[in-house]
Amino acid sequence: MGRNQTFLSEFFLLGLPICPEHQHLFYALFLSMYLITILGNLLIIILIQLDSHLHTPMYFFLSNLSFSDLFFSSVTMPKLLKNMQSQVPSIPYAGCLAQMYFFLVFADLESFLLVAMAYDRYVAICFPLHYTSIMSPQLCVHLVALSWMLTTFHALLHTLLVARLSFCEDNTIPHFFCEISALLKLACSDTHVNELVIFIMGGLVIVIPFLLIIISYGRIVFSILKVPSARGIYKAFSTCSSHLSVVSLFYGTIIGLYLCPSTNNSTVKETVMAMMYTVVTPMLNPFIYSLRNRDMKGALRRAICKKEILFCLIR
Ligand SMILES: *[C@@H]1O[C@H](CO)[C@@H](O)[C@H](O)[C@H]1NC(C)=O
């Protein structure tokens, strides 16, 4: 092709569009956000494991979601924080592919778990009497296993397709992590197949879960409107509101990123949106669930009181 194709051993990550004098401020901000994410999600996983009141399908899915959030932010944040401190923010070729793979795994997992949770709420509200027989432990395990299988397949497909590309001398990724579309722009081999697969699979992995969630909620609303009662509406709202907030946060960011017309400073916008879903969403999820949720607060109180390590602060 006339351009010299060399085997690249590493990439450089351009990082965030932050001026040097604000670097320390943002470093402190991101570090604290990352620590809050880790602690919040760990607390949810531990509480759900410890408390037998929370051994229900909804909380098993929530615990899986926290697990996914924990790893999702750990795929990008530690590297970002390290690169903010270093003069030459590089990442080895294999590290870059690994980061891309795990980023896709945990992003997809989150999407599939949100569907499983929507289905769980649908069964709980529309078939309350059959809930325990429909949402059996086997079904939950199967849903989680299916999510893992689909997510692994999808991430592996993209990673293998990127691994066969060759890269030229330009190895600076204009992003703060190895994002797949930023990586494709650097490739000097043909990327049509990659773009086609991203388009088709992206549609399947984002649009189908979104539609399934909409259908579940449509049916929930329909079943409430059939027999409208203040108590039914309250019950549906109290059991669905947390899930609905998380769903809006997750899909709101994606829709904002892909459907809003991009302006001339699209790199900045993309970076800010990427920060939203890699840092802010995983950090907020535990709070959305625990602050609004009486069961989670009860579990926290029981965990603290039972151990008698601390005084009963949260009484
Ligand atoms: C994920 O969900 C499965 C099935 O309900 C459950 O057995 C498992 O403990 C959960 N995993 C985590 C990390 O919470």
The ligand as a MOL file (V3000), in Angstrom:
LIG
                    3D

  0  0  0     0  0            999 V3000
M  V30 BEGIN CTAB
M  V30 COUNTS 14 14 0 0 0
M  V30 BEGIN ATOM
M  V30 1 C -25.1970 -14.1850 40.2040 0
M  V30 2 O -26.4510 -14.8040 40.0730 0
M  V30 3 C -26.4560 -16.1880 40.3410 0
M  V30 4 C -27.8160 -16.7460 39.9710 0
M  V30 5 O -28.8720 -16.1610 40.6530 0
M  V30 6 C -26.1080 -16.3910 41.8210 0
M  V30 7 O -26.1280 -17.7600 42.1390 0
M  V30 8 C -24.7270 -15.8010 42.0770 0
M  V30 9 O -24.4340 -15.8580 43.4450 0
M  V30 10 C -24.6420 -14.3590 41.6050 0
M  V30 11 N -23.2610 -13.9280 41.6440 0
M  V30 12 C -22.8610 -12.8810 42.3430 0
M  V30 13 C -21.4300 -12.4990 42.2670 0
M  V30 14 O -23.6070 -12.2370 43.0070 0
M  V30 END ATOM
M  V30 BEGIN BOND
M  V30 1 1 1 2
M  V30 2 1 1 10
M  V30 3 1 2 3
M  V30 4 1 3 4
M  V30 5 1 3 6
M  V30 6 1 4 5
M  V30 7 1 6 7
M  V30 8 1 6 8
M  V30 9 1 8 9
M  V30 10 1 8 10
M  V30 11 1 10 11
M  V30 12 1 11 12
M  V30 13 1 12 13
M  V30 14 2 12 14
M  V30 END BOND
M  V30 END CTAB
M  END
